[in-house]
Amino acid sequence: MADKHILNQQSLDFLESYLNTASPTGYEWNGQKLWMDYLKPYVDEFITDDYGSAVGVINPDAKFKVVIEGHADEISWYVNYITDDGLIYVVRNGGSDHQIAPSKRVDIHTDKGIVTGVFGWPAIHIRNKNKEEAPKQDNIFIDVGAEDKAGVEALGVHVGCVITYPDQFFILNENKFVCRALDNRMGGFMIAEVARLLKENNKQLDFGLYVTNSVQEEIGLRGAEMITQTIKPDVAIVTDVTHDTTTPMIDKKSNGDAAIGKGPVIAYAPAIQNRLRNLIIEAAQDNDIPFQRRATSRSTGTDTDAFAYSNGGVPSALISLPLRYMHTTVEMVHRDDVENVIRMIYQSLLRIQNNHDFSYFKGDGSKLI
C-alpha cells in the first residue's frame, strides 16, 4: 500500500463496467451479479436475500461480525401514464431530479429489451418569455417516437416499466470520476477494493467481515433494514456520498464545508457511535489519511441509521465520499478521495483487529452503570 495509487487497471475496468450497468431501485440484480463476480476471489462465501442485497463474507465462522457497507441502487423513473398521442408521463423511483430531465436520453426497461426515448421540452422560441414554466414532475414527458398509445405499447412499454439514464463513465482532467449513479455504486466499489487489499496483503482477520451491498437505499434504507436482521452484526462501518459544498448555489452555513480532493468525510450524528468514530479517526491520523468532518443533525440519511438502530443497537459509523452534483447524470468525485476512503476503511479494520476486543464498542452505555 506504499504506492501513490491503490487502484489498479483491473479495478478501474470493473468500476467502469459496474457504473455503466443500470441498477435502478428494485431492479439491482444485474449490477449485483457483476459485483459478486468481481468480489468472488476475495471472500469465502456469499449471502443474498430475496430482494437482492448481496454480502461477501470473509471468515464466516468467526464469533464477532463486522459489516462494511454501501448501497447498490440508483435513482430512476417509472412509466406512470401513456397519453393517446403516445407520450409518457413518469413518477419517481427514488429522488430523481425533474429539473435535469428535459432533453435527456433515457432507457425504458421492458420485457422486449431496452426502448430508447427522450425527455422532450418545448422550444425556447415558443415559450412564454414573460412567464417561463420550469420543469416539474407533472409536466416533463418522454417521447419514444411512437404515433400513439398503441404504438408505445407495441414496443413493450407499459405502466410500471422502469426508466434509467444511459450516461456512461468517464474521467475528467485525469483524476475526476464522472457518471450517473456514483451515489452510491462507488460505495460498493470501495468496499470491494477493501476486500481485495485484505486478500492481496494476506491479512488474516479474527472476526467475520461482511462486505455488504444493500438494495433500495434510495427509497428509505429498505435493503439495509432487511439485511442487518440477517447478518446481526456487532459493528457496522457504512460508506456513502455527501455533498461537495464549494460549487455555486450551496449555503455552507446550512450544508457544512466539504470539498472533493480534501479527503473522506467523517460524520457526526446521534446514530454514530462515538467509540467507533474515534477509532476511525485514530486510524486515519496514524496513517496520514486526510479527512473532513460533517455534522448531520437528527439522522445521517444513509444506511448507517438502519444498521445503528437494528438488533437492539449496533455500533455504527459513516465514512462519506464527497461528491459534486448529486442525483444528476454528471456526479463527480476525486480519485484521491476514493482511494482514501478505501485506505480509511482498511486501516480501521486492522485497528479493530490489532487493538481492541469487541467489548470496547459496548462501553458508552456502561458508563452509566
JOTA-V429299 format. One record per residue. N is the residue number from 1. RES is the residue in three letters. SS is DSSP state (@ for helix, = for strand, . for the rest). Layout:
BEGIN
n=N res=RES ss=SS
n=N res=RES ss=SS
END
This chain:
BEGIN
n=1 res=MET ss=.
n=2 res=ALA ss=.
n=3 res=ASP ss=.
n=4 res=LYS ss=.
n=5 res=HIS ss=.
n=6 res=ILE ss=.
n=7 res=LEU ss=.
n=8 res=ASN ss=.
n=9 res=GLN ss=@
n=10 res=GLN ss=@
n=11 res=SER ss=@
n=12 res=LEU ss=@
n=13 res=ASP ss=@
n=14 res=PHE ss=@
n=15 res=LEU ss=@
n=16 res=GLU ss=@
n=17 res=SER ss=@
n=18 res=TYR ss=@
n=19 res=LEU ss=@
n=20 res=ASN ss=@
n=21 res=THR ss=.
n=22 res=ALA ss=.
n=23 res=SER ss=.
n=24 res=PRO ss==
n=25 res=THR ss=.
n=26 res=GLY ss=.
n=27 res=TYR ss=.
n=28 res=GLU ss=.
n=29 res=TRP ss=@
n=30 res=ASN ss=@
n=31 res=GLY ss=@
n=32 res=GLN ss=@
n=33 res=LYS ss=@
n=34 res=LEU ss=@
n=35 res=TRP ss=@
n=36 res=MET ss=@
n=37 res=ASP ss=@
n=38 res=TYR ss=@
n=39 res=LEU ss=@
n=40 res=LYS ss=@
n=41 res=PRO ss=@
n=42 res=TYR ss=@
n=43 res=VAL ss=.
n=44 res=ASP ss=.
n=45 res=GLU ss==
n=46 res=PHE ss==
n=47 res=ILE ss==
n=48 res=THR ss==
n=49 res=ASP ss=.
n=50 res=ASP ss=.
n=51 res=TYR ss=.
n=52 res=GLY ss=.
n=53 res=SER ss=.
n=54 res=ALA ss==
n=55 res=VAL ss==
n=56 res=GLY ss==
n=57 res=VAL ss==
n=58 res=ILE ss==
n=59 res=ASN ss=.
n=60 res=PRO ss=.
n=61 res=ASP ss=.
n=62 res=ALA ss=.
n=63 res=LYS ss=.
n=64 res=PHE ss=.
n=65 res=LYS ss==
n=66 res=VAL ss==
n=67 res=VAL ss==
n=68 res=ILE ss==
n=69 res=GLU ss==
n=70 res=GLY ss==
n=71 res=HIS ss==
n=72 res=ALA ss=.
n=73 res=ASP ss=.
n=74 res=GLU ss==
n=75 res=ILE ss=.
n=76 res=SER ss==
n=77 res=TRP ss==
n=78 res=TYR ss==
n=79 res=VAL ss==
n=80 res=ASN ss==
n=81 res=TYR ss==
n=82 res=ILE ss==
n=83 res=THR ss=.
n=84 res=ASP ss=.
n=85 res=ASP ss=.
n=86 res=GLY ss=.
n=87 res=LEU ss==
n=88 res=ILE ss==
n=89 res=TYR ss==
n=90 res=VAL ss==
n=91 res=VAL ss==
n=92 res=ARG ss==
n=93 res=ASN ss==
n=94 res=GLY ss=.
n=95 res=GLY ss=.
n=96 res=SER ss=.
n=97 res=ASP ss=.
n=98 res=HIS ss=@
n=99 res=GLN ss=@
n=100 res=ILE ss=@
n=101 res=ALA ss=.
n=102 res=PRO ss=.
n=103 res=SER ss=.
n=104 res=LYS ss=.
n=105 res=ARG ss==
n=106 res=VAL ss==
n=107 res=ASP ss==
n=108 res=ILE ss==
n=109 res=HIS ss==
n=110 res=THR ss==
n=111 res=ASP ss=.
n=112 res=LYS ss=.
n=113 res=GLY ss==
n=114 res=ILE ss==
n=115 res=VAL ss==
n=116 res=THR ss==
n=117 res=GLY ss==
n=118 res=VAL ss==
n=119 res=PHE ss==
n=120 res=GLY ss==
n=121 res=TRP ss=.
n=122 res=PRO ss=.
n=123 res=ALA ss=.
n=124 res=ILE ss=@
n=125 res=HIS ss=@
n=126 res=ILE ss=@
n=127 res=ARG ss=.
n=128 res=ASN ss=.
n=129 res=LYS ss=.
n=130 res=ASN ss=.
n=131 res=LYS ss=.
n=132 res=GLU ss=.
n=133 res=GLU ss=.
n=134 res=ALA ss=.
n=135 res=PRO ss=.
n=136 res=LYS ss=.
n=137 res=GLN ss=.
n=138 res=ASP ss=.
n=139 res=ASN ss=.
n=140 res=ILE ss=.
n=141 res=PHE ss==
n=142 res=ILE ss==
n=143 res=ASP ss==
n=144 res=VAL ss=.
n=145 res=GLY ss=.
n=146 res=ALA ss=.
n=147 res=GLU ss=.
n=148 res=ASP ss=.
n=149 res=LYS ss=@
n=150 res=ALA ss=@
n=151 res=GLY ss=@
n=152 res=VAL ss=@
n=153 res=GLU ss=@
n=154 res=ALA ss=@
n=155 res=LEU ss=.
n=156 res=GLY ss=.
n=157 res=VAL ss=.
n=158 res=HIS ss=.
n=159 res=VAL ss=.
n=160 res=GLY ss=.
n=161 res=CYS ss=.
n=162 res=VAL ss==
n=163 res=ILE ss==
n=164 res=THR ss==
n=165 res=TYR ss=.
n=166 res=PRO ss=.
n=167 res=ASP ss=.
n=168 res=GLN ss=.
n=169 res=PHE ss=.
n=170 res=PHE ss==
n=171 res=ILE ss==
n=172 res=LEU ss==
n=173 res=ASN ss=.
n=174 res=GLU ss=.
n=175 res=ASN ss=.
n=176 res=LYS ss==
n=177 res=PHE ss==
n=178 res=VAL ss==
n=179 res=CYS ss==
n=180 res=ARG ss=.
n=181 res=ALA ss=.
n=182 res=LEU ss=@
n=183 res=ASP ss=@
n=184 res=ASN ss=@
n=185 res=ARG ss=@
n=186 res=MET ss=@
n=187 res=GLY ss=@
n=188 res=GLY ss=@
n=189 res=PHE ss=@
n=190 res=MET ss=@
n=191 res=ILE ss=@
n=192 res=ALA ss=@
n=193 res=GLU ss=@
n=194 res=VAL ss=@
n=195 res=ALA ss=@
n=196 res=ARG ss=@
n=197 res=LEU ss=@
n=198 res=LEU ss=@
n=199 res=LYS ss=@
n=200 res=GLU ss=@
n=201 res=ASN ss=.
n=202 res=ASN ss=.
n=203 res=LYS ss=.
n=204 res=GLN ss=.
n=205 res=LEU ss=.
n=206 res=ASP ss=.
n=207 res=PHE ss=.
n=208 res=GLY ss==
n=209 res=LEU ss==
n=210 res=TYR ss==
n=211 res=VAL ss==
n=212 res=THR ss==
n=213 res=ASN ss==
n=214 res=SER ss==
n=215 res=VAL ss=.
n=216 res=GLN ss=.
n=217 res=GLU ss=@
n=218 res=GLU ss=@
n=219 res=ILE ss=@
n=220 res=GLY ss=.
n=221 res=LEU ss=.
n=222 res=ARG ss=@
n=223 res=GLY ss=@
n=224 res=ALA ss=@
n=225 res=GLU ss=@
n=226 res=MET ss=@
n=227 res=ILE ss=@
n=228 res=THR ss=@
n=229 res=GLN ss=@
n=230 res=THR ss=@
n=231 res=ILE ss=@
n=232 res=LYS ss=.
n=233 res=PRO ss=.
n=234 res=ASP ss=.
n=235 res=VAL ss==
n=236 res=ALA ss==
n=237 res=ILE ss==
n=238 res=VAL ss==
n=239 res=THR ss==
n=240 res=ASP ss==
n=241 res=VAL ss==
n=242 res=THR ss==
n=243 res=HIS ss==
n=244 res=ASP ss=.
n=245 res=THR ss=.
n=246 res=THR ss=.
n=247 res=THR ss=.
n=248 res=PRO ss=.
n=249 res=MET ss=.
n=250 res=ILE ss=.
n=251 res=ASP ss=.
n=252 res=LYS ss=@
n=253 res=LYS ss=@
n=254 res=SER ss=@
n=255 res=ASN ss=@
n=256 res=GLY ss=.
n=257 res=ASP ss=.
n=258 res=ALA ss=.
n=259 res=ALA ss=.
n=260 res=ILE ss=.
n=261 res=GLY ss=.
n=262 res=LYS ss=.
n=263 res=GLY ss=.
n=264 res=PRO ss==
n=265 res=VAL ss==
n=266 res=ILE ss==
n=267 res=ALA ss==
n=268 res=TYR ss==
n=269 res=ALA ss=.
n=270 res=PRO ss=.
n=271 res=ALA ss=.
n=272 res=ILE ss=.
n=273 res=GLN ss=.
n=274 res=ASN ss=@
n=275 res=ARG ss=@
n=276 res=LEU ss=@
n=277 res=ARG ss=@
n=278 res=ASN ss=@
n=279 res=LEU ss=@
n=280 res=ILE ss=@
n=281 res=ILE ss=@
n=282 res=GLU ss=@
n=283 res=ALA ss=@
n=284 res=ALA ss=@
n=285 res=GLN ss=@
n=286 res=ASP ss=@
n=287 res=ASN ss=.
n=288 res=ASP ss=.
n=289 res=ILE ss=.
n=290 res=PRO ss=.
n=291 res=PHE ss==
n=292 res=GLN ss==
n=293 res=ARG ss==
n=294 res=ARG ss==
n=295 res=ALA ss==
n=296 res=THR ss=.
n=297 res=SER ss=.
n=298 res=ARG ss=.
n=299 res=SER ss=.
n=300 res=THR ss=.
n=301 res=GLY ss=.
n=302 res=THR ss=.
n=303 res=ASP ss=@
n=304 res=THR ss=@
n=305 res=ASP ss=@
n=306 res=ALA ss=@
n=307 res=PHE ss=@
n=308 res=ALA ss=@
n=309 res=TYR ss=.
n=310 res=SER ss=.
n=311 res=ASN ss=.
n=312 res=GLY ss=.
n=313 res=GLY ss=.
n=314 res=VAL ss=.
n=315 res=PRO ss==
n=316 res=SER ss==
n=317 res=ALA ss==
n=318 res=LEU ss==
n=319 res=ILE ss==
n=320 res=SER ss==
n=321 res=LEU ss==
n=322 res=PRO ss==
n=323 res=LEU ss==
n=324 res=ARG ss==
n=325 res=TYR ss=.
n=326 res=MET ss=.
n=327 res=HIS ss=.
n=328 res=THR ss=.
n=329 res=THR ss=.
n=330 res=VAL ss=.
n=331 res=GLU ss==
n=332 res=MET ss==
n=333 res=VAL ss==
n=334 res=HIS ss==
n=335 res=ARG ss=@
n=336 res=ASP ss=@
n=337 res=ASP ss=@
n=338 res=VAL ss=@
n=339 res=GLU ss=@
n=340 res=ASN ss=@
n=341 res=VAL ss=@
n=342 res=ILE ss=@
n=343 res=ARG ss=@
n=344 res=MET ss=@
n=345 res=ILE ss=@
n=346 res=TYR ss=@
n=347 res=GLN ss=@
n=348 res=SER ss=@
n=349 res=LEU ss=@
n=350 res=LEU ss=@
n=351 res=ARG ss=@
n=352 res=ILE ss=@
n=353 res=GLN ss=@
n=354 res=ASN ss=@
n=355 res=ASN ss=@
n=356 res=HIS ss=.
n=357 res=ASP ss=.
n=358 res=PHE ss=@
n=359 res=SER ss=@
n=360 res=TYR ss=@
n=361 res=PHE ss=@
n=362 res=LYS ss=@
n=363 res=GLY ss=@
n=364 res=ASP ss=@
n=365 res=GLY ss=@
n=366 res=SER ss=@
n=367 res=LYS ss=.
n=368 res=LEU ss=.
n=369 res=ILE ss=.
END
